[in-house]
Amino acid sequence: MGAISRRQFVCWGLAGAGLAATGGLLSGCASAPASADEEASAASLAQTGDGASAASADPLTATEFLFDTVITLTVYGPQEALDAAVERCRYFENTFSRTVEGSDVWRINEAAGQPVEVASETADIITQALGYCAASEGLFDITIGSVSTLWDFKEGVRPDDEAIAEAIKHIDYRGVTVTGSTVQLADPAAKIDLGGIAKGYIADDLKRLLAEQGVESACLNLGGNVAVLGAKPDGSPWKVGIQDPNGAAQDVIAAVPCVDGSVVTSGLYERQFVQDGTLYYHILDPRTGYPVETDVVSSSLLTDSSTDGDAYATLLFLMGRDEALTLVNGDERFEGLVVDDAGTVTLSSQAPFELIEEA
């Protein structure tokens, strides 16, 4: 396939728009809230692919504002399956968000170190998250919440240095224990934030739910996390676009075919503010409590597991370009694309991404 224009690409679906209400890994893989025009545009993304069979049944699509972003669920199947997926998203919104009063995460953070009974899904996601914490030796740390709650990238709030210095004392994933459906924080002042893994976990769960209901083809755009079930109805791959970190919201720099997998994109462009002449990015370093200093401006991962993709897409920022590419090239779970601060786009050794030239 030859190079195509960015305008031609929008019907395929766009990765990298939206933000997670659940916060984020090191304050998350989030984007700024969409404008009304962007929301309307987002609703049309990832619904169809090029080459879709004219004989195929029309897809059912739901567009919702959940996880503090516009999400679009496109299902080739019964209305009941789509409705169940939307309801499942609402359930997770009220279970995993650290800002929704009464959610499992909110109750854990408010318990001051006391054990908290949680839903089975909450115990499961925290257990999985702790695995990523250990594998990254704390670069991924879900107790970043003690710091991420201080920063407000929507309102442009930078905490003072003393508050940050105090907060990072309470970042240590090793103090989180999960026993059955009970979660406990050893440090009463610690707080967890599942934003760096939540949308990936939710996307994988939605695929499972839809498959159980007999759906064989679906595209789930959760804003930054695109997961697809099967191929398109005509048997061809879905195609997912990668947002240009230096372009407008709908500009893309690459396309990647995807069948029954996930594409996760994270970028420094997603949420930021300037204060006193300093630009602050939303990705926080758990070692310092401040926005990460990195030469990576955007990372995208193609993987079978959206949970894996979510955890690692932001982790790559903390590793830096060279180490990030070494990891992706050496890990059979991933193929990836990294854009550095010089504007250079680098693909992993076997990556099927196609770079897109501007028309």
Secondary structure, DSSP 8 states (H G I E B T S, - for coil): -----HHHHGGG-EES----TT--GGG-S------HHHHHHHHHTTS--TT--TTS---EEEEEEETTEEEEEEEES-HHHHHHHHHHHHHHHHHH-SSSTTSHHHHHHHSTT--EE--HHHHHHHHHHHHHHHHTTTSS-GGGHHHHTT-BTTTTB---HHHHHHHGGG--GGGEEEETTEEEESSTT-----TTTHHHHHHHHHHHHHHHTT--EEEEE-SSEEEEES--TTS--EEEEEE-TTS-TT-EEEEEEESS-EEEEEEGGGSEEEETTEEEES-B-TTTSSB---SEEEEEEEES-HHHHHHHHHHHHHH-HHHHHHHHHH-TTEEEEEEETT--EEE-TT---EE----
